[in-house]
Amino acid sequence: MPHGQSYTCPDCLFICTSSGGLTRHQNTKHRKFTPASEVEDENTFDSQYHGNLNALPCNAQGVYLPEFVGPPPRPPPPPDGQSPEAWNPFDERVEFDFAHFHFVQAQSSE
């Protein structure tokens, strides 16, 4: 330990060379989370930002689908490949070619 003051963690007796180091150590290793206040419900975030969490599947026109019905089949891409749906899920051929090169030819994901 260099000369000077040392700071010891009261939880695990880890020695730090600065008060900032001790603070970082305590925030990383011994973070204490405060419980939700009595005013704040644990589900406040879900209801505030997600609204109705009991969503039902519907088609593109907003008509609810019957239970256990899968999505309709995708239409085949046109032979010229120039329609917007031709490179789905990519927006255009450049994105498709980029992904094909990196993940199929160069196998970058490995």
N, C-alpha and C positions, 0 to 999 in steps of 0.2 A: 504494500500500500504506500503510495507516495506521501510525503509529509503534507500535513494540512488536516483539515477537518474531514471526517467521514460521517456518513448518514446511514443508520442501520434501519432496515425495514422491521417494524414491530411485529409483522405477521410471520415472517420466515427468517429473520435475522440476516438477510442479504445486505451486503455492505456496498454503498454507493459513494462516489467521490464528490457529488454535488447534490444540492437540494432538488434541482431539476431532474437529475438522474433518478432520485428516489421517487419523485412524483411520477415519472414515466414508468418506473418499475411497478409502483402500486397500481397505476391505471391499467397496465398490461396484465399483471399477474393476479391482482387482488381486487379487481373492479367490483364495487358494491352497487347493485342496482336498487333504486328506490321503488317500492311498490306503488301501484296506481293509487291516486288519491281517492278519497271517498266520493268526491263529486264526479270524478271521471270513471265511467264504466269501461271495463276491459274491451268491450265490443264497439266502442265509440268510433274507432277508425273504420271498421267494416261498414257500419251503418252510414257513416258520414260520407265515405268515398265510394262505396260500392252499391249503395242503395239496396235494391231487392236482391238478396243472394240466392233466391230460389228461382233462378232463370230457367226458362224452358226453351228448347231448340225450336227454331222457326226457319222458314225458307226465305229467299231473297225478298219476297213481297211482304214478309212479316206474319204470314199465316203459320200458326203453331203446327208442328209435325206430330203425327201419332207416336205413341211410345214404341221404342225398339225399332224404329225405321232408320236405316242408314242414309247417308247423303246420296244424292243422285249421281250417276256416273258423270265423269268429266267429258266434255266433248273432245273429239280428237283434234289435234292442231291441224290447220290447213297445210296442204302440201308445200306451199311457198315459204311457210314459216315466218311470215311477216305480220301476222295479227298479234295484238297485245297478249293474247292467251297462249301463244305458241311457245313461249319460253318460261311459262309459269313453273315455279314460283318466282322466277327472275323477271325483271322488268323488260330486259332487252337481251339480244343475242350476245353482246359484249360481256355482260355479267355471267351468262350461261357458259360461254367459252372460258372465261377466267376460272370459274369454279371447276369446270371439267378438266382443265389443264392441271390445276393445283391438287385436286383430290383424286383424279383418275390417272393421269399421265405421270405427274411428278410424285404422286402419293405423299403430299406434304403433311397430311394428317398423321402419318406414322411418325 
